[in-house]
Structures are given as C-alpha cells and as structure tokens.
Amino acid sequence: MGFDPWDAAFVADPYPAYRELREQGRAVWSEATGQWLVPHYADVSALLRDRRLGRTYLHRFSHEEFGRQAPPPEHEPFHVLNGNGLLDLEDPAHARVRRLVAKAFTPRTVERLAPAVERLAGELAGGLLADGGGDLLTAVAEPLPVAVIAELLGVPEADRKLLRPWSSDICGMFELRPDEATARRAVTASVEFGDYLRALIGERRKRPGPDLISGLIAAHDEGGRLSEQEMVSTCVLLLNAGHEATVNTTVNGWWALFRHPDRLADLRAHPEKLSTAVDELMRFDTPLQMFERWVLDEIRVGDTVIPRGAEVALLFGSANRDPVRFEDPDTLDLGRTDNPHLTFGAGIHYCLGAPLARLELAASFGALLAETMPPLRLVREPQWREGYVIRGLRELVVEF
C-alpha cells in the first residue's frame, strides 16, 4: 500500500507507506496530491526553518504571479480568518503578533495554570469513573483543553459548548482537497465564530479581565499594532491549535497504550515516567501528520530541485519514525529521553502552546492512571475519523 491519504487503511496505519517513501528518496512527487512529499527527519526539520518556504505566499506574490488560482469569493470569510492568524502569517507580521501573544504562554503563566488543569483533569476522570466508563474522547480528551483555552481567552462557561463544533468545522479545511460541503461549513463557522469574538472583544473593552483577550486589547491600545481581525484570528487559532492536537494525542495515545498492555502496566506502576511518556506518545502516533509549505524561492532537497510555486508536504508522522534519528522508531518506548520529535513543528512557527499542551496531557494521563483509579479497559476497537492531516479517532469507548 502506497501513500494514499483518502484510503481508510492508510489513515489507520500510514507507517509502512512512510518506510517506502523514505526508501524512495528525500523528495518524492505525489501525483495524487500535487505536492513534493518530504519524509526524512533531517529534511523536515531543516525545511521548517528555511525562509525560502512559507505558510503563505501572499506577503510576496499575488495568486497570478505565483501561478495559483484565487479561492472562490464565497470562501473569503474562511481565508480572511485563517490568513490573519499566527499559523499563516509570515514575517514581519508574524513576529509582531507572536511577540504580543507569547506573553500568555510564558513558563510562569503555564506554571500558574497547573493546579487548575490538574484539578479539572481529576474531576473529568472522576466523572468517567462515576459513569462506569464511556467515551474517553468526549468525557475527558475534549473537555479539558477546550476548558483551559476558553479560560485563557476569557470565554464565559455558558458559551464553551459552541467552541468545539466551530473549531471542528474550520479545521475541516486543513485536509487535502476539502469538498464544497466542508468549505460551506468552514465558512459558516468562520462567520459565526468571528462575530462571537468581536462581540466578546467589545465586552472586554468595557470590562477588562485577567484573560488573554483583555491583554491583547491593552497591547493594541498601548501601540501594539494589533488589528481587530488579527485579534479574532489569533483567538480562533489558539482554540483550534490549542485543543485539536491535544485531543487527538490523548485518544491516539490511549489507543497505543491499549495495544501495548505491558507499557500501560509499567506506566501505571511508574508514574514518574509520565513526562517522557507524553512526548513518546506524541512521537509514536503524531496527531498532525503533514504540514504544508509553499516554495517561495527555488530549493534543492537531495538531488531534487523544487521550483518556486510548488508545494511541499512535510511529513511529520514519517519524520518522527525515521530510524536515522530515532533508535527503534517503531517501538513505543515510554522512557525515551533522546526524543526531539517534530510534533510541535520548528522554526518561527514552533507551537507557542507546547508547554501548555504537555501540562494538559500529563494531567489527563496522570488522572486516569492514578493509584485511586481502577485500570481502564478498551470496550471495542476504535475507528479512525475521515481525514489524514489531522488524524484522530471517532471515539474511544472504555470501562473500568
């Protein structure tokens, strides 16, 4: 089986196909996706830092100059929202916005959040226990990061149920070749989420609080040069990036542990391994399998010259299983200390929320593996969701 991101069997286990790709070369053309696939760790790591690549090209070229067709006008609300967020901004705009947002993710801020995150994780785990089990995805994996990001942003508790559906619909556009129905849902969610945040920004202007939105408003008012659209786009990105990967790492990680019962038993007996275990679970089954970049100036990858205007697909899932960088990469080693996985990216787009994600994951796994909790058991084998780029399970039904 080769690289086929629309094939359910490939999505369920892409790692054999990645081995084949790494054997084929350092840059492999995919006719199906119209991209150069980059499967090796060293190349993915280097290209993430290479300024000849960009998440967008519009800071340097028009669509026509770059040889690309402009998106349909009816998709504009999504592209305006997405294009003004940190993920798709390039310098100097990226550096300006990141500098303002980074203040919310300092080690001191994350440390201050730790007791609340651990308490919430314990409450969610306790709720699952009281129910005798259930879907770990909806009972624990989703509510924890959504609540934490919503708290950071200052979203009232009554409104938090709106966030996950909006995020899910917007993230559908990050898959390869999204269909028109997916685009319509993303546009609707972009408009509704944007309108909601503009109203919330208006409230925070009148009544500031200790939240990130109030902080961004203050930075803007002090000459921070942050437009309202950049505020809105940044908040949406923080929610999307701040919980999609954490949710999928949680359920993908538990599924990996259930498939390796000896590792699960060892982790339960040795909770001090939790910090290395969290990073190993992120490496072993990467939640974001692919990160796409545009070639702004011609590059060479191995013997392949990739021209300006092309698109490269940096295969995080393959890079994180590259035997040149990781010893026994297909082995789940929860004590692995030499583990510079690329799950959080690298370079200027390295994930701002990485320390917070690690905190949430350690709290979530720790709460469910605590001595006071009976062992978890899988009720039935899970199914993978459609979609390859953001890869996760439909559900993970467990019992005690």
C-alpha positions in Angstrom: 0.0 0.0 0.0 1.4 3.4 -1.0 0.8 6.9 0.1 -3.0 7.4 -0.2 -4.4 9.9 2.3 -8.0 9.1 1.2 -7.7 5.4 1.9 -9.1 4.3 5.2 -6.4 1.5 5.6 -3.6 4.0 5.0 -5.1 6.5 7.5 -5.3 3.7 10.1 -1.7 2.8 9.7 0.4 5.1 7.4 3.8 4.0 8.8 4.5 1.1 6.3 3.9 3.6 3.5 6.3 6.1 5.1 9.0 3.5 5.2 8.6 3.0 1.5 8.7 6.8 0.9 11.9 7.2 2.9 13.5 4.4 0.7 12.4 6.2 -2.5 14.2 9.4 -1.8 14.4 12.7 0.0 11.7 14.4 -2.0 9.0 12.2 -3.7 6.5 13.6 -6.1 2.8 12.7 -5.4 0.6 12.9 -8.4 -2.5 12.4 -6.2 -1.9 15.5 -4.0 0.2 17.6 -6.4 2.9 18.0 -3.8 6.5 17.1 -3.1 6.5 14.7 -0.1 9.4 15.1 2.3 9.6 12.0 4.5 13.0 12.2 6.3 13.6 13.8 9.7 16.6 15.9 8.8 15.0 17.4 5.8 11.7 18.1 7.5 13.5 19.7 10.4 15.7 21.9 8.1 12.8 23.0 5.9 10.6 24.0 8.8 13.4 26.6 9.5 14.0 27.6 5.8 12.7 31.0 5.0 12.5 30.1 1.3 9.4 28.3 2.3 6.2 29.9 3.6 2.8 29.0 5.0 1.5 31.7 2.6 2.9 33.4 -0.5 0.6 36.4 -0.4 3.1 38.5 1.5 5.3 38.4 -1.6 3.2 37.5 -4.6 -0.3 37.7 -5.9 -2.1 34.5 -6.8 -1.5 35.2 -10.5 2.2 35.9 -10.0 2.6 32.7 -8.1 0.8 30.6 -10.7 -2.1 29.8 -8.5 -5.8 30.3 -8.8 -7.5 32.5 -6.2 -10.0 30.7 -4.0 -13.7 31.2 -4.8 -15.1 34.5 -3.4 -17.7 32.7 -1.3 -14.8 31.1 0.7 -13.4 34.5 1.6 -14.6 34.6 5.3 -12.6 31.4 6.0 -9.5 32.7 4.2 -9.6 36.1 5.9 -9.9 34.4 9.3 -7.2 31.9 8.6 -4.8 34.3 6.8 -4.7 36.7 9.7 -3.8 34.1 12.3 -0.3 33.2 13.5 -0.2 29.9 11.6 -0.4 31.6 8.2 1.2 34.9 8.9 4.8 35.4 7.8 7.4 38.0 9.0 7.3 40.8 9.8 3.6 40.5 10.7 4.1 37.1 12.3 6.9 38.4 14.6 4.7 41.3 15.6 1.7 39.2 16.5 3.6 36.4 18.1 5.5 38.8 20.4 2.2 40.0 21.8 0.6 36.6 22.2 3.7 34.9 23.6 3.2 36.8 26.9 0.2 34.5 27.6 2.4 31.3 27.3 5.4 32.1 29.4 6.6 29.3 31.7 5.4 31.3 34.7 1.9 31.6 33.2 1.8 27.8 32.4 3.0 27.0 35.9 0.3 29.2 37.4 -2.3 27.2 35.4 -1.0 23.8 36.6 -3.2 23.4 39.7 -6.4 24.3 37.9 -5.5 22.0 35.0 -4.8 19.1 37.3 -7.9 19.7 39.3 -10.1 19.8 36.1 -8.4 16.6 34.8 -9.1 14.9 38.1 -12.8 16.0 38.0 -13.2 14.7 34.4 -11.5 11.4 35.3 -13.8 11.1 38.4 -16.8 11.7 36.2 -15.8 8.9 33.8 -15.4 6.6 36.8 -18.7 7.6 38.3 -20.3 6.6 35.0 -18.5 3.3 35.0 -16.8 4.2 31.7 -17.8 5.7 28.4 -16.3 7.6 25.5 -12.9 8.8 26.7 -12.9 11.3 23.8 -16.0 13.2 24.8 -15.7 12.6 28.6 -12.0 13.6 29.1 -10.0 14.3 26.0 -12.2 17.1 24.6 -13.4 19.0 27.6 -10.0 19.5 29.3 -8.1 21.5 26.6 -11.3 23.3 25.5 -11.9 24.5 29.1 -8.3 25.6 29.5 -8.1 27.6 26.3 -11.5 29.1 27.0 -10.4 30.1 30.4 -7.2 31.7 28.9 -9.3 33.6 26.4 -11.9 34.6 28.9 -14.9 32.8 27.1 -17.8 32.5 29.6 -18.5 29.0 30.7 -22.0 29.0 29.3 -20.6 29.6 25.8 -17.9 27.0 25.7 -20.2 24.3 24.2 -20.1 26.4 21.0 -16.3 26.3 20.6 -15.6 22.7 19.7 -18.2 22.4 16.8 -16.9 25.7 15.3 -13.3 24.5 15.6 -14.1 21.2 14.0 -15.8 22.8 11.0 -13.0 25.2 10.4 -10.3 22.5 10.7 -12.0 20.5 8.0 -10.4 23.0 5.5 -6.9 21.8 6.5 -7.5 18.4 5.0 -6.3 17.6 1.4 -8.9 18.6 -1.3 -11.8 19.5 1.0 -15.2 19.2 -0.8 -17.7 22.0 -1.2 -19.8 20.9 1.8 -16.7 21.1 4.0 -15.9 24.5 2.7 -19.5 25.7 3.4 -19.4 24.5 7.0 -16.0 26.2 7.4 -17.2 29.5 6.1 -20.3 29.4 8.3 -18.2 28.6 11.3 -15.7 31.3 10.4 -18.5 33.9 10.3 -20.2 32.8 13.5 -17.0 32.4 15.5 -15.7 35.7 14.2 -19.0 37.5 15.1 -18.9 35.9 18.6 -15.4 37.0 19.3 -16.0 40.6 18.0 -18.8 40.8 20.5 -16.6 39.4 23.3 -13.8 41.8 22.4 -16.4 44.6 22.7 -17.4 43.4 26.1 -13.8 43.2 27.3 -13.1 46.7 26.1 -15.8 47.9 28.6 -15.0 45.4 31.3 -11.4 44.1 31.1 -10.4 40.9 32.9 -7.3 38.8 33.6 -7.7 37.0 30.3 -5.8 37.0 27.0 -8.4 38.9 25.0 -8.2 41.8 27.6 -4.4 41.6 27.3 -4.5 41.8 23.5 -6.8 44.8 23.7 -4.5 46.5 26.2 -1.5 45.8 23.9 -3.3 47.2 21.0 -4.3 50.4 22.9 -0.7 50.8 24.0 0.5 50.9 20.4 0.9 47.1 19.9 -0.4 47.5 16.4 -2.8 44.5 16.5 -5.8 44.9 14.3 -9.2 43.5 15.5 -9.1 40.9 12.7 -5.7 39.7 13.9 -7.1 39.5 17.4 -10.1 37.4 16.2 -7.9 35.2 14.0 -5.4 34.7 16.8 -8.1 33.6 19.3 -9.6 31.2 16.8 -6.1 29.7 16.0 -5.4 29.3 19.7 -8.5 27.4 20.2 -8.1 25.2 17.1 -4.4 24.5 17.7 -4.8 24.5 21.4 -7.1 21.6 21.6 -7.3 19.6 18.3 -3.7 18.2 18.7 -4.2 17.7 22.5 -7.5 15.8 22.0 -6.0 13.6 19.3 -2.8 12.9 21.2 -4.9 11.8 24.2 -7.1 9.3 22.4 -4.3 8.2 19.9 -2.0 7.8 22.9 -4.5 5.7 24.9 -5.1 3.5 21.8 -1.4 3.0 21.6 -1.2 2.0 25.3 -4.1 -0.4 24.9 -2.2 -2.1 22.1 0.9 -2.3 24.3 -0.5 -3.6 27.7 2.9 -4.2 29.1 3.8 -0.5 28.6 0.5 0.6 30.1 1.0 -1.5 33.2 4.6 -0.2 33.5 3.4 3.4 33.2 0.7 2.8 35.8 3.3 1.4 38.2 5.9 4.1 37.5 4.1 7.5 37.2 7.5 9.2 37.2 7.8 8.2 33.5 4.8 10.4 32.6 6.8 13.4 31.2 8.8 11.2 28.8 5.8 9.1 28.1 3.8 12.1 26.9 6.5 13.1 24.4 6.8 9.5 23.3 3.1 9.2 22.6 3.3 12.4 20.6 6.1 11.0 18.5 4.8 7.4 18.2 1.4 8.4 16.7 1.6 12.0 15.6 -1.7 13.9 15.6 -0.7 16.3 12.8 0.7 14.0 10.1 1.5 16.7 7.5 2.5 20.3 7.4 2.3 22.1 4.0 4.5 24.9 2.9 4.8 26.9 -0.4 8.2 27.2 -2.1 8.8 31.0 -2.4 12.3 30.6 -3.9 13.8 27.5 -5.6 15.2 24.9 -3.2 17.1 21.7 -3.5 16.3 18.6 -1.4 18.8 15.9 -2.1 19.1 15.6 -5.9 15.7 17.2 -6.5 15.3 20.9 -7.4 11.9 22.1 -6.4 10.8 25.3 -8.2 9.2 28.4 -6.9 5.4 28.0 -6.8 5.5 24.3 -5.9 4.1 22.9 -2.6 5.9 20.6 -0.3 4.3 18.3 2.3 6.5 17.9 5.3 5.5 14.5 6.7 5.7 14.8 10.5 4.5 11.3 11.0 7.2 9.9 8.8 9.9 12.1 10.3 9.0 11.0 13.8 9.6 7.4 12.8 12.8 8.0 10.9 15.4 5.3 12.0 18.3 7.6 11.1 17.2 9.9 14.0 15.3 7.6 16.4 16.6 4.2 17.7 13.9 1.5 17.1 11.4 4.1 15.9 8.5 1.7 15.6 8.9 0.7 19.3 6.8 2.5 21.9 9.5 3.4 24.5 7.9 5.4 27.3 11.3 6.1 28.9 12.8 7.5 25.7 14.8 10.6 26.7 16.5 11.3 23.3 13.3 12.4 21.7 13.4 15.6 19.6 10.2 14.8 17.8 8.7 17.4 15.4 5.1 17.2 16.6 5.2 20.8 17.7 7.0 21.9 14.5 10.2 24.0 14.4 11.4 27.5 13.4 9.2 30.6 13.6 6.0 28.6 13.6 7.0 26.3 16.5 3.9 25.8 18.6 3.5 28.6 21.2 1.3 26.4 23.3 3.7 23.4 23.6 4.4 23.8 27.4 0.6 24.1 28.0 -0.1 21.0 25.8 2.5 19.0 27.8 0.9 20.1 31.0 -2.6 19.2 29.9 -1.5 15.8 28.6 0.4 14.9 31.7 -2.6 15.9 33.9 -5.0 13.9 31.7 -3.0 10.7 31.6 -1.9 11.2 35.2 -5.5 11.5 36.5 -6.6 8.3 34.7 -3.5 6.4 35.8 -3.7 7.5 39.4 -3.5 4.8 42.2 -7.0 5.7 43.3 -8.4 4.8 39.8 -9.1 1.2 38.7 -7.4 0.2 35.5 -9.1 1.2 32.2 -10.1 -1.5 29.6 -11.0 -1.0 26.0 -14.6 -1.9 25.2 -14.2 -2.2 21.4 -11.6 -1.4 18.8 -12.0 2.2 17.7 -12.4 3.6 14.2 -10.4 6.4 12.6 -12.1 9.6 11.5 -12.1 10.5 7.9 -9.2 12.9 7.3 -5.4 12.3 7.3 -3.8 15.6 8.0 -5.4 16.0 11.5 -5.5 12.3 12.4 -7.7 11.0 15.3 -10.3 8.5 16.4 -14.0 8.8 16.2 -14.4 7.6 19.8 -12.6 5.6 22.4 -15.1 3.6 24.5 -13.6 2.3 27.8 -14.7 0.7 31.0 -13.1 0.2 34.4 
